[in-house]
Amino acid sequence: MKKLLDYIFLMRPMLIVPVWTIALLGTRAASWRERGLTPFKLDHYPFATFQSLDANLLLMLLFGTLLAGAIFILNQIYDIESDRQNEKLFLLADGHVSVSEARVLYWVLTVIAIAGAFWLNWQLGILFIVGAGLGFQYSFPPLKVRENAYKAFRNNIVGHGMVAFLFGWVIYTNFSLEGVLKSLPYVFAVGAVYLTTTLPDIKGDVDTGKKTYAAEWGITRTIKNAAWMVVVALILSVMAGDYGFTITAGITAPVLIAAALRNSVDLALIASKIAILVLSLFAAMYFPIYFVILIVTYAATRLYYAKRFGLAYPAFSGHNK
């Protein structure tokens, strides 16, 4: 049982939450488009927008979980040294799961996820191949994407922002330029969150030669760039009529701007957690059962890390390991 739990949490479920959230919001955007709803019209909010997680949506989330989990496993395989330096992600770094086991798990999850996506929807299957390709390209050392801060940043925002949004979009309607444009606020928001997550690991990344924006730019510039990206995301969300995102960015932007003014890593990390939390709550407003999924995922993760490593993870403040 312990080994099975290790395999499950090697997939890093809490990092998959933003993928679920953005995919569900992509579904919501496509659903509103098909139903002819107007985002800012009050009588369409919130009760007229409640939706259930039907079989297709649940399967999309399941296969998306397997794909995202596989990508995070592959990333950890090639990040063992920096994770050890930064004293985080103990499963591989401390040998609780072997590298060979992790490799097998990566390939099994990836194949099942892509096959399942094609079974659901051929457009979803293609998007899963794109997502898997971006994740593989990012982590596999010979391709050297991780050694270029710009390319690493690009893969993250396209994969976790645009592609994740389109996972949900193509469940209810066809792939289109409109879907791509409506994903842009999420692209910029993911970029801001990605930049903040590189901040706590600067020392270990520099020591192991891992090139991230924080390692190359330093704390001040990284936080400032994250702040302006949230502001851009806010503007784009207003243009797209995505009021859930607008409110989320409106709450997050002042915190991130304050972090930039104070040069505070802790405040920047809190801002990114606020963004993920508030946006997930908006997704749960459209899909109420998602509240249950979020609570179960959080509680299970807290219990696992407390029992397995004596850690309080995830924590709202401080540097999560």
Secondary structure as UniProt FT lines:
FT   HELIX           2..10
FT   HELIX           13..35
FT   TURN            39..40
FT   HELIX           42..44
FT   HELIX           47..49
FT   HELIX           55..77
FT   TURN            78..79
FT   HELIX           80..85
FT   TURN            86..87
FT   HELIX           90..93
FT   TURN            94..95
FT   HELIX           99..120
FT   HELIX           122..139
FT   HELIX           141..143
FT   TURN            146..147
FT   HELIX           149..157
FT   HELIX           158..163
FT   HELIX           164..172
FT   HELIX           177..197
FT   TURN            200..201
FT   HELIX           202..208
FT   HELIX           213..217
FT   HELIX           219..240
FT   HELIX           243..262
FT   HELIX           265..286
FT   HELIX           289..309
//
